[in-house]
Amino acid sequence: MLINPESQQKEKTSSKEFDTEDVKIYSLRIPTPMFDKLKYEIGRETKLSMRDMILKAVAEHCGI
């Protein structure tokens, strides 16, 4: 029971294109060296927090 199916189809297409363009713009804003540094720091923090969680879980399991 659609009154104007063409306009809805156009809206979907335009929103899809906008999302794609938006991602491309934001991904190019961070300079590559800065991105590499951030990626390394985020990875290091993740590894440290995972290590802490594992040690905590082992300690709880063993009753230490």
N, CA, C and O atoms as a Tripos MOL2 file, in Angstrom:
@<TRIPOS>MOLECULE
protein
  256   255    64     0     0
PROTEIN
NO_CHARGES

@<TRIPOS>ATOM
      1 N           0.8240   -1.1910    0.0000 N.3       1 MET1
      2 CA          0.0000    0.0000    0.0000 C.3       1 MET1
      3 C           0.8680    1.2540    0.0000 C.2       1 MET1
      4 O           0.5880    2.2100    0.7240 O.2       1 MET1
      5 N           1.9100    1.2480   -0.8050 N.am      2 LEU2
      6 CA          2.7850    2.4060   -0.9040 C.3       2 LEU2
      7 C           2.1980    3.4350   -1.8520 C.2       2 LEU2
      8 O           1.7040    3.0980   -2.9280 O.2       2 LEU2
      9 N           2.2580    4.6810   -1.4440 N.am      3 ILE3
     10 CA          1.7140    5.7490   -2.2780 C.3       3 ILE3
     11 C           2.7270    6.1250   -3.3500 C.2       3 ILE3
     12 O           2.3880    6.2520   -4.5270 O.2       3 ILE3
     13 N           3.9710    6.3020   -2.9270 N.am      4 ASN4
     14 CA          5.0040    6.7160   -3.8730 C.3       4 ASN4
     15 C           6.2700    5.8860   -3.6120 C.2       4 ASN4
     16 O           7.1660    6.3440   -2.9020 O.2       4 ASN4
     17 N           6.3560    4.6820   -4.1740 N.am      5 PRO5
     18 CA          7.4950    3.8040   -3.8810 C.3       5 PRO5
     19 C           8.8290    4.3260   -4.4020 C.2       5 PRO5
     20 O           9.8760    3.9870   -3.8500 O.2       5 PRO5
     21 N           8.8150    5.1400   -5.4470 N.am      6 GLU6
     22 CA         10.0750    5.6300   -6.0220 C.3       6 GLU6
     23 C          10.8190    6.5530   -5.0650 C.2       6 GLU6
     24 O          12.0450    6.4830   -4.9780 O.2       6 GLU6
     25 N          10.1120    7.4100   -4.3510 N.am      7 SER7
     26 CA         10.7820    8.3430   -3.4450 C.3       7 SER7
     27 C          11.4730    7.5890   -2.3060 C.2       7 SER7
     28 O          12.5640    7.9790   -1.8910 O.2       7 SER7
     29 N          10.8610    6.5200   -1.7950 N.am      8 GLN8
     30 CA         11.4960    5.7380   -0.7320 C.3       8 GLN8
     31 C          12.7580    5.0510   -1.2460 C.2       8 GLN8
     32 O          13.7640    4.9840   -0.5400 O.2       8 GLN8
     33 N          12.7040    4.5550   -2.4460 N.am      9 GLN9
     34 CA         13.8720    3.9000   -3.0360 C.3       9 GLN9
     35 C          15.0160    4.8980   -3.1680 C.2       9 GLN9
     36 O          16.1660    4.5620   -2.8830 O.2       9 GLN9
     37 N          14.7140    6.1140   -3.5960 N.am     10 LYS10
     38 CA         15.7510    7.1360   -3.7380 C.3      10 LYS10
     39 C          16.3620    7.4860   -2.3880 C.2      10 LYS10
     40 O          17.5740    7.6750   -2.2900 O.2      10 LYS10
     41 N          15.5400    7.5730   -1.3500 N.am     11 GLU11
     42 CA         16.0510    7.9010   -0.0210 C.3      11 GLU11
     43 C          17.0490    6.8490    0.4500 C.2      11 GLU11
     44 O          18.1000    7.1900    0.9930 O.2      11 GLU11
     45 N          16.7310    5.5900    0.2490 N.am     12 LYS12
     46 CA         17.6270    4.5100    0.6750 C.3      12 LYS12
     47 C          18.9690    4.6120   -0.0450 C.2      12 LYS12
     48 O          20.0240    4.4800    0.5760 O.2      12 LYS12
     49 N          18.9270    4.8430   -1.3410 N.am     13 THR13
     50 CA         20.1580    4.9360   -2.1180 C.3      13 THR13
     51 C          21.0020    6.1140   -1.6440 C.2      13 THR13
     52 O          22.2090    5.9710   -1.4550 O.2      13 THR13
     53 N          20.3820    7.2730   -1.4520 N.am     14 SER14
     54 CA         21.1390    8.4540   -1.0660 C.3      14 SER14
     55 C          21.7370    8.2840    0.3310 C.2      14 SER14
     56 O          22.8670    8.7120    0.5670 O.2      14 SER14
     57 N          21.0020    7.6690    1.2580 N.am     15 SER15
     58 CA         21.5470    7.4860    2.5990 C.3      15 SER15
     59 C          22.7230    6.5060    2.5630 C.2      15 SER15
     60 O          23.6870    6.6690    3.3100 O.2      15 SER15
     61 N          22.6460    5.5030    1.7090 N.am     16 LYS16
     62 CA         23.7410    4.5430    1.5840 C.3      16 LYS16
     63 C          24.9950    5.2470    1.0570 C.2      16 LYS16
     64 O          26.0900    5.0540    1.5850 O.2      16 LYS16
     65 N          24.8290    6.0470    0.0330 N.am     17 GLU17
     66 CA         25.9700    6.7680   -0.5350 C.3      17 GLU17
     67 C          26.5660    7.7260    0.4860 C.2      17 GLU17
     68 O          27.7870    7.8540    0.5780 O.2      17 GLU17
     69 N          25.7180    8.3980    1.2520 N.am     18 PHE18
     70 CA         26.1920    9.3500    2.2530 C.3      18 PHE18
     71 C          27.0420    8.6410    3.3080 C.2      18 PHE18
     72 O          28.1000    9.1370    3.6940 O.2      18 PHE18
     73 N          26.5750    7.4770    3.7730 N.am     19 ASP19
     74 CA         27.3270    6.7280    4.7750 C.3      19 ASP19
     75 C          28.7180    6.3700    4.2570 C.2      19 ASP19
     76 O          29.7090    6.5150    4.9730 O.2      19 ASP19
     77 N          28.7850    5.9070    3.0230 N.am     20 THR20
     78 CA         30.0650    5.5080    2.4440 C.3      20 THR20
     79 C          30.9980    6.7060    2.3300 C.2      20 THR20
     80 O          32.1740    6.6170    2.6830 O.2      20 THR20
     81 N          30.4760    7.8280    1.8380 N.am     21 GLU21
     82 CA         31.3070    9.0220    1.6900 C.3      21 GLU21
     83 C          31.7870    9.5050    3.0480 C.2      21 GLU21
     84 O          32.9360    9.9220    3.1980 O.2      21 GLU21
     85 N          30.9040    9.4480    4.0350 N.am     22 ASP22
     86 CA         31.2290    9.8960    5.3780 C.3      22 ASP22
     87 C          32.4110    9.1040    5.9390 C.2      22 ASP22
     88 O          33.3270    9.6830    6.5230 O.2      22 ASP22
     89 N          32.3900    7.8100    5.7650 N.am     23 VAL23
     90 CA         33.4640    6.9530    6.2660 C.3      23 VAL23
     91 C          34.7770    7.2880    5.5690 C.2      23 VAL23
     92 O          35.8200    7.3740    6.2170 O.2      23 VAL23
     93 N          34.7340    7.4750    4.2610 N.am     24 LYS24
     94 CA         35.9590    7.7910    3.5210 C.3      24 LYS24
     95 C          36.5680    9.1020    4.0090 C.2      24 LYS24
     96 O          37.7830    9.1960    4.1860 O.2      24 LYS24
     97 N          35.7300   10.1140    4.2290 N.am     25 ILE25
     98 CA         36.2320   11.4140    4.6640 C.3      25 ILE25
     99 C          36.9260   11.2820    6.0200 C.2      25 ILE25
    100 O          38.0410   11.7750    6.1960 O.2      25 ILE25
    101 N          36.2780   10.6260    6.9700 N.am     26 TYR26
    102 CA         36.8510   10.5260    8.3070 C.3      26 TYR26
    103 C          38.0900    9.6440    8.3360 C.2      26 TYR26
    104 O          39.0010    9.9010    9.1230 O.2      26 TYR26
    105 N          38.1480    8.6260    7.5110 N.am     27 SER27
    106 CA         39.3090    7.7420    7.5280 C.3      27 SER27
    107 C          40.5450    8.4400    6.9700 C.2      27 SER27
    108 O          41.6670    8.0430    7.2850 O.2      27 SER27
    109 N          40.3650    9.4550    6.1640 N.am     28 LEU28
    110 CA         41.5100   10.1590    5.5780 C.3      28 LEU28
    111 C          41.9790   11.3390    6.4230 C.2      28 LEU28
    112 O          43.0110   11.9370    6.1170 O.2      28 LEU28
    113 N          41.2490   11.6850    7.4720 N.am     29 ARG29
    114 CA         41.6130   12.8650    8.2520 C.3      29 ARG29
    115 C          42.8130   12.6370    9.1670 C.2      29 ARG29
    116 O          43.5480   13.5830    9.4490 O.2      29 ARG29
    117 N          43.0300   11.4150    9.6360 N.am     30 ILE30
    118 CA         44.1390   11.1430   10.5520 C.3      30 ILE30
    119 C          45.3880   10.8340    9.7310 C.2      30 ILE30
    120 O          45.3600    9.9350    8.8910 O.2      30 ILE30
    121 N          46.4890   11.5650    9.9590 N.am     31 PRO31
    122 CA         47.7370   11.2660    9.2340 C.3      31 PRO31
    123 C          48.2270    9.8530    9.5600 C.2      31 PRO31
    124 O          48.0340    9.3670   10.6750 O.2      31 PRO31
    125 N          48.8500    9.2060    8.6000 N.am     32 THR32
    126 CA         49.2520    7.8070    8.7480 C.3      32 THR32
    127 C          50.1730    7.5630    9.9480 C.2      32 THR32
    128 O          49.9180    6.6260   10.7050 O.2      32 THR32
    129 N          51.2450    8.3700   10.1650 N.am     33 PRO33
    130 CA         52.1060    8.1100   11.3280 C.3      33 PRO33
    131 C          51.3370    8.1900   12.6450 C.2      33 PRO33
    132 O          51.5550    7.3840   13.5500 O.2      33 PRO33
    133 N          50.4300    9.1730   12.7430 N.am     34 MET34
    134 CA         49.6420    9.3280   13.9600 C.3      34 MET34
    135 C          48.7330    8.1130   14.1450 C.2      34 MET34
    136 O          48.5730    7.6170   15.2610 O.2      34 MET34
    137 N          48.1430    7.6390   13.0590 N.am     35 PHE35
    138 CA         47.2600    6.4750   13.1260 C.3      35 PHE35
    139 C          48.0380    5.2460   13.5830 C.2      35 PHE35
    140 O          47.5540    4.4750   14.4120 O.2      35 PHE35
    141 N          49.2500    5.0630   13.0400 N.am     36 ASP36
    142 CA         50.0770    3.9180   13.4320 C.3      36 ASP36
    143 C          50.4000    3.9650   14.9240 C.2      36 ASP36
    144 O          50.3620    2.9430   15.6090 O.2      36 ASP36
    145 N          50.7210    5.1750   15.4250 N.am     37 LYS37
    146 CA         51.0410    5.3310   16.8430 C.3      37 LYS37
    147 C          49.8200    5.0070   17.7020 C.2      37 LYS37
    148 O          49.9260    4.2900   18.6970 O.2      37 LYS37
    149 N          48.6570    5.5420   17.3080 N.am     38 LEU38
    150 CA         47.4220    5.2800   18.0540 C.3      38 LEU38
    151 C          47.0940    3.7930   18.0480 C.2      38 LEU38
    152 O          46.7020    3.2230   19.0660 O.2      38 LEU38
    153 N          47.2640    3.1770   16.8760 N.am     39 LYS39
    154 CA         46.9680    1.7490   16.7390 C.3      39 LYS39
    155 C          47.8690    0.9370   17.6760 C.2      39 LYS39
    156 O          47.4130   -0.0080   18.3200 O.2      39 LYS39
    157 N          49.1360    1.3090   17.7460 N.am     40 TYR40
    158 CA         50.0830    0.6080   18.6180 C.3      40 TYR40
    159 C          49.7020    0.7930   20.0840 C.2      40 TYR40
    160 O          49.6970   -0.1630   20.8590 O.2      40 TYR40
    161 N          49.3790    2.0530   20.4610 N.am     41 GLU41
    162 CA         49.0270    2.3340   21.8560 C.3      41 GLU41
    163 C          47.7440    1.6200   22.2590 C.2      41 GLU41
    164 O          47.6530    1.0810   23.3620 O.2      41 GLU41
    165 N          46.7590    1.6120   21.3800 N.am     42 ILE42
    166 CA         45.4940    0.9280   21.6690 C.3      42 ILE42
    167 C          45.7440   -0.5680   21.8260 C.2      42 ILE42
    168 O          45.2040   -1.1950   22.7370 O.2      42 ILE42
    169 N          46.5580   -1.1410   20.9460 N.am     43 GLY43
    170 CA         46.8770   -2.5610   21.0350 C.3      43 GLY43
    171 C          47.6110   -2.8910   22.3200 C.2      43 GLY43
    172 O          47.3440   -3.9150   22.9500 O.2      43 GLY43
    173 N          48.5360   -2.0220   22.7090 N.am     44 ARG44
    174 CA         49.3070   -2.2530   23.9380 C.3      44 ARG44
    175 C          48.3860   -2.1950   25.1610 C.2      44 ARG44
    176 O          48.4820   -3.0330   26.0570 O.2      44 ARG44
    177 N          47.4900   -1.1970   25.1910 N.am     45 GLU45
    178 CA         46.5530   -1.0800   26.3100 C.3      45 GLU45
    179 C          45.6410   -2.2940   26.3780 C.2      45 GLU45
    180 O          45.3500   -2.8010   27.4610 O.2      45 GLU45
    181 N          45.1920   -2.7570   25.2200 N.am     46 THR46
    182 CA         44.3010   -3.9200   25.1840 C.3      46 THR46
    183 C          45.0190   -5.1450   25.7280 C.2      46 THR46
    184 O          44.4490   -5.9070   26.5100 O.2      46 THR46
    185 N          46.2740   -5.3370   25.3140 N.am     47 LYS47
    186 CA         47.0420   -6.4940   25.7960 C.3      47 LYS47
    187 C          47.2480   -6.4210   27.3060 C.2      47 LYS47
    188 O          47.1190   -7.4270   28.0030 O.2      47 LYS47
    189 N          47.5700   -5.2200   27.8120 N.am     48 LEU48
    190 CA         47.7910   -5.0700   29.2470 C.3      48 LEU48
    191 C          46.5150   -5.3260   30.0300 C.2      48 LEU48
    192 O          46.5440   -6.0040   31.0580 O.2      48 LEU48
    193 N          45.3900   -4.7910   29.5540 N.am     49 SER49
    194 CA         44.1340   -4.9920   30.2810 C.3      49 SER49
    195 C          43.7130   -6.4540   30.2170 C.2      49 SER49
    196 O          43.1640   -6.9830   31.1830 O.2      49 SER49
    197 N          43.9660   -7.1120   29.0830 N.am     50 MET50
    198 CA         43.6400   -8.5390   28.9800 C.3      50 MET50
    199 C          44.5200   -9.3440   29.9310 C.2      50 MET50
    200 O          44.0530  -10.2860   30.5710 O.2      50 MET50
    201 N          45.7870   -8.9730   30.0210 N.am     51 ARG51
    202 CA         46.7130   -9.6590   30.9330 C.3      51 ARG51
    203 C          46.2290   -9.5090   32.3680 C.2      51 ARG51
    204 O          46.2170  -10.4750   33.1320 O.2      51 ARG51
    205 N          45.8260   -8.2810   32.7340 N.am     52 ASP52
    206 CA         45.3160   -8.0440   34.0850 C.3      52 ASP52
    207 C          44.0580   -8.8650   34.3560 C.2      52 ASP52
    208 O          43.9070   -9.4350   35.4360 O.2      52 ASP52
    209 N          43.1560   -8.9240   33.3750 N.am     53 MET53
    210 CA         41.9200   -9.6860   33.5530 C.3      53 MET53
    211 C          42.2170  -11.1730   33.7230 C.2      53 MET53
    212 O          41.5930  -11.8450   34.5440 O.2      53 MET53
    213 N          43.1740  -11.6860   32.9420 N.am     54 ILE54
    214 CA         43.5410  -13.1060   33.0390 C.3      54 ILE54
    215 C          44.1500  -13.4000   34.4050 C.2      54 ILE54
    216 O          43.7920  -14.3880   35.0470 O.2      54 ILE54
    217 N          45.0760  -12.5390   34.8540 N.am     55 LEU55
    218 CA         45.7020  -12.7440   36.1650 C.3      55 LEU55
    219 C          44.6610  -12.6890   37.2810 C.2      55 LEU55
    220 O          44.7110  -13.4770   38.2260 O.2      55 LEU55
    221 N          43.7200  -11.7530   37.1650 N.am     56 LYS56
    222 CA         42.6650  -11.6230   38.1740 C.3      56 LYS56
    223 C          41.7830  -12.8750   38.1910 C.2      56 LYS56
    224 O          41.4330  -13.3780   39.2580 O.2      56 LYS56
    225 N          41.4290  -13.3690   37.0150 N.am     57 ALA57
    226 CA         40.5770  -14.5610   36.9250 C.3      57 ALA57
    227 C          41.2930  -15.7860   37.4880 C.2      57 ALA57
    228 O          40.6830  -16.5970   38.1840 O.2      57 ALA57
    229 N          42.5820  -15.9200   37.1890 N.am     58 VAL58
    230 CA         43.3620  -17.0550   37.7040 C.3      58 VAL58
    231 C          43.4530  -16.9670   39.2280 C.2      58 VAL58
    232 O          43.3000  -17.9700   39.9250 O.2      58 VAL58
    233 N          43.7030  -15.7610   39.7360 N.am     59 ALA59
    234 CA         43.7970  -15.5750   41.1850 C.3      59 ALA59
    235 C          42.4730  -15.9240   41.8640 C.2      59 ALA59
    236 O          42.4640  -16.5790   42.9060 O.2      59 ALA59
    237 N          41.3640  -15.4920   41.2840 N.am     60 GLU60
    238 CA         40.0490  -15.8020   41.8610 C.3      60 GLU60
    239 C          39.7800  -17.3040   41.8080 C.2      60 GLU60
    240 O          39.2420  -17.8780   42.7540 O.2      60 GLU60
    241 N          40.1520  -17.9250   40.7120 N.am     61 HIS61
    242 CA         39.9090  -19.3630   40.5470 C.3      61 HIS61
    243 C          40.7270  -20.1820   41.5530 C.2      61 HIS61
    244 O          40.2380  -21.1620   42.1140 O.2      61 HIS61
    245 N          41.9640  -19.7690   41.7680 N.am     62 CYS62
    246 CA         42.8430  -20.5040   42.6800 C.3      62 CYS62
    247 C          42.6230  -20.0980   44.1370 C.2      62 CYS62
    248 O          43.1260  -20.7600   45.0450 O.2      62 CYS62
    249 N          41.8830  -19.0260   44.3630 N.am     63 GLY63
    250 CA         41.6130  -18.5690   45.7280 C.3      63 GLY63
    251 C          42.7660  -17.8050   46.3390 C.2      63 GLY63
    252 O          42.9260  -17.8010   47.5590 O.2      63 GLY63
    253 N          43.5710  -17.1620   45.5170 N.am     64 ILE64
    254 CA         44.7290  -16.3900   46.0110 C.3      64 ILE64
    255 C          44.2610  -15.0110   46.4440 C.2      64 ILE64
    256 O          45.0690  -14.1970   46.8910 O.2      64 ILE64
@<TRIPOS>BOND
     1     1     2 1
     2     2     3 1
     3     3     4 2
     4     3     5 am
     5     5     6 1
     6     6     7 1
     7     7     8 2
     8     7     9 am
     9     9    10 1
    10    10    11 1
    11    11    12 2
    12    11    13 am
    13    13    14 1
    14    14    15 1
    15    15    16 2
    16    15    17 am
    17    17    18 1
    18    18    19 1
    19    19    20 2
    20    19    21 am
    21    21    22 1
    22    22    23 1
    23    23    24 2
    24    23    25 am
    25    25    26 1
    26    26    27 1
    27    27    28 2
    28    27    29 am
    29    29    30 1
    30    30    31 1
    31    31    32 2
    32    31    33 am
    33    33    34 1
    34    34    35 1
    35    35    36 2
    36    35    37 am
    37    37    38 1
    38    38    39 1
    39    39    40 2
    40    39    41 am
    41    41    42 1
    42    42    43 1
    43    43    44 2
    44    43    45 am
    45    45    46 1
    46    46    47 1
    47    47    48 2
    48    47    49 am
    49    49    50 1
    50    50    51 1
    51    51    52 2
    52    51    53 am
    53    53    54 1
    54    54    55 1
    55    55    56 2
    56    55    57 am
    57    57    58 1
    58    58    59 1
    59    59    60 2
    60    59    61 am
    61    61    62 1
    62    62    63 1
    63    63    64 2
    64    63    65 am
    65    65    66 1
    66    66    67 1
    67    67    68 2
    68    67    69 am
    69    69    70 1
    70    70    71 1
    71    71    72 2
    72    71    73 am
    73    73    74 1
    74    74    75 1
    75    75    76 2
    76    75    77 am
    77    77    78 1
    78    78    79 1
    79    79    80 2
    80    79    81 am
    81    81    82 1
    82    82    83 1
    83    83    84 2
    84    83    85 am
    85    85    86 1
    86    86    87 1
    87    87    88 2
    88    87    89 am
    89    89    90 1
    90    90    91 1
    91    91    92 2
    92    91    93 am
    93    93    94 1
    94    94    95 1
    95    95    96 2
    96    95    97 am
    97    97    98 1
    98    98    99 1
    99    99   100 2
   100    99   101 am
   101   101   102 1
   102   102   103 1
   103   103   104 2
   104   103   105 am
   105   105   106 1
   106   106   107 1
   107   107   108 2
   108   107   109 am
   109   109   110 1
   110   110   111 1
   111   111   112 2
   112   111   113 am
   113   113   114 1
   114   114   115 1
   115   115   116 2
   116   115   117 am
   117   117   118 1
   118   118   119 1
   119   119   120 2
   120   119   121 am
   121   121   122 1
   122   122   123 1
   123   123   124 2
   124   123   125 am
   125   125   126 1
   126   126   127 1
   127   127   128 2
   128   127   129 am
   129   129   130 1
   130   130   131 1
   131   131   132 2
   132   131   133 am
   133   133   134 1
   134   134   135 1
   135   135   136 2
   136   135   137 am
   137   137   138 1
   138   138   139 1
   139   139   140 2
   140   139   141 am
   141   141   142 1
   142   142   143 1
   143   143   144 2
   144   143   145 am
   145   145   146 1
   146   146   147 1
   147   147   148 2
   148   147   149 am
   149   149   150 1
   150   150   151 1
   151   151   152 2
   152   151   153 am
   153   153   154 1
   154   154   155 1
   155   155   156 2
   156   155   157 am
   157   157   158 1
   158   158   159 1
   159   159   160 2
   160   159   161 am
   161   161   162 1
   162   162   163 1
   163   163   164 2
   164   163   165 am
   165   165   166 1
   166   166   167 1
   167   167   168 2
   168   167   169 am
   169   169   170 1
   170   170   171 1
   171   171   172 2
   172   171   173 am
   173   173   174 1
   174   174   175 1
   175   175   176 2
   176   175   177 am
   177   177   178 1
   178   178   179 1
   179   179   180 2
   180   179   181 am
   181   181   182 1
   182   182   183 1
   183   183   184 2
   184   183   185 am
   185   185   186 1
   186   186   187 1
   187   187   188 2
   188   187   189 am
   189   189   190 1
   190   190   191 1
   191   191   192 2
   192   191   193 am
   193   193   194 1
   194   194   195 1
   195   195   196 2
   196   195   197 am
   197   197   198 1
   198   198   199 1
   199   199   200 2
   200   199   201 am
   201   201   202 1
   202   202   203 1
   203   203   204 2
   204   203   205 am
   205   205   206 1
   206   206   207 1
   207   207   208 2
   208   207   209 am
   209   209   210 1
   210   210   211 1
   211   211   212 2
   212   211   213 am
   213   213   214 1
   214   214   215 1
   215   215   216 2
   216   215   217 am
   217   217   218 1
   218   218   219 1
   219   219   220 2
   220   219   221 am
   221   221   222 1
   222   222   223 1
   223   223   224 2
   224   223   225 am
   225   225   226 1
   226   226   227 1
   227   227   228 2
   228   227   229 am
   229   229   230 1
   230   230   231 1
   231   231   232 2
   232   231   233 am
   233   233   234 1
   234   234   235 1
   235   235   236 2
   236   235   237 am
   237   237   238 1
   238   238   239 1
   239   239   240 2
   240   239   241 am
   241   241   242 1
   242   242   243 1
   243   243   244 2
   244   243   245 am
   245   245   246 1
   246   246   247 1
   247   247   248 2
   248   247   249 am
   249   249   250 1
   250   250   251 1
   251   251   252 2
   252   251   253 am
   253   253   254 1
   254   254   255 1
   255   255   256 2
@<TRIPOS>SUBSTRUCTURE
     1 MET1         2 RESIDUE 1 A MET
     2 LEU2         6 RESIDUE 1 A LEU
     3 ILE3        10 RESIDUE 1 A ILE
     4 ASN4        14 RESIDUE 1 A ASN
     5 PRO5        18 RESIDUE 1 A PRO
     6 GLU6        22 RESIDUE 1 A GLU
     7 SER7        26 RESIDUE 1 A SER
     8 GLN8        30 RESIDUE 1 A GLN
     9 GLN9        34 RESIDUE 1 A GLN
    10 LYS10       38 RESIDUE 1 A LYS
    11 GLU11       42 RESIDUE 1 A GLU
    12 LYS12       46 RESIDUE 1 A LYS
    13 THR13       50 RESIDUE 1 A THR
    14 SER14       54 RESIDUE 1 A SER
    15 SER15       58 RESIDUE 1 A SER
    16 LYS16       62 RESIDUE 1 A LYS
    17 GLU17       66 RESIDUE 1 A GLU
    18 PHE18       70 RESIDUE 1 A PHE
    19 ASP19       74 RESIDUE 1 A ASP
    20 THR20       78 RESIDUE 1 A THR
    21 GLU21       82 RESIDUE 1 A GLU
    22 ASP22       86 RESIDUE 1 A ASP
    23 VAL23       90 RESIDUE 1 A VAL
    24 LYS24       94 RESIDUE 1 A LYS
    25 ILE25       98 RESIDUE 1 A ILE
    26 TYR26      102 RESIDUE 1 A TYR
    27 SER27      106 RESIDUE 1 A SER
    28 LEU28      110 RESIDUE 1 A LEU
    29 ARG29      114 RESIDUE 1 A ARG
    30 ILE30      118 RESIDUE 1 A ILE
    31 PRO31      122 RESIDUE 1 A PRO
    32 THR32      126 RESIDUE 1 A THR
    33 PRO33      130 RESIDUE 1 A PRO
    34 MET34      134 RESIDUE 1 A MET
    35 PHE35      138 RESIDUE 1 A PHE
    36 ASP36      142 RESIDUE 1 A ASP
    37 LYS37      146 RESIDUE 1 A LYS
    38 LEU38      150 RESIDUE 1 A LEU
    39 LYS39      154 RESIDUE 1 A LYS
    40 TYR40      158 RESIDUE 1 A TYR
    41 GLU41      162 RESIDUE 1 A GLU
    42 ILE42      166 RESIDUE 1 A ILE
    43 GLY43      170 RESIDUE 1 A GLY
    44 ARG44      174 RESIDUE 1 A ARG
    45 GLU45      178 RESIDUE 1 A GLU
    46 THR46      182 RESIDUE 1 A THR
    47 LYS47      186 RESIDUE 1 A LYS
    48 LEU48      190 RESIDUE 1 A LEU
    49 SER49      194 RESIDUE 1 A SER
    50 MET50      198 RESIDUE 1 A MET
    51 ARG51      202 RESIDUE 1 A ARG
    52 ASP52      206 RESIDUE 1 A ASP
    53 MET53      210 RESIDUE 1 A MET
    54 ILE54      214 RESIDUE 1 A ILE
    55 LEU55      218 RESIDUE 1 A LEU
    56 LYS56      222 RESIDUE 1 A LYS
    57 ALA57      226 RESIDUE 1 A ALA
    58 VAL58      230 RESIDUE 1 A VAL
    59 ALA59      234 RESIDUE 1 A ALA
    60 GLU60      238 RESIDUE 1 A GLU
    61 HIS61      242 RESIDUE 1 A HIS
    62 CYS62      246 RESIDUE 1 A CYS
    63 GLY63      250 RESIDUE 1 A GLY
    64 ILE64      254 RESIDUE 1 A ILE
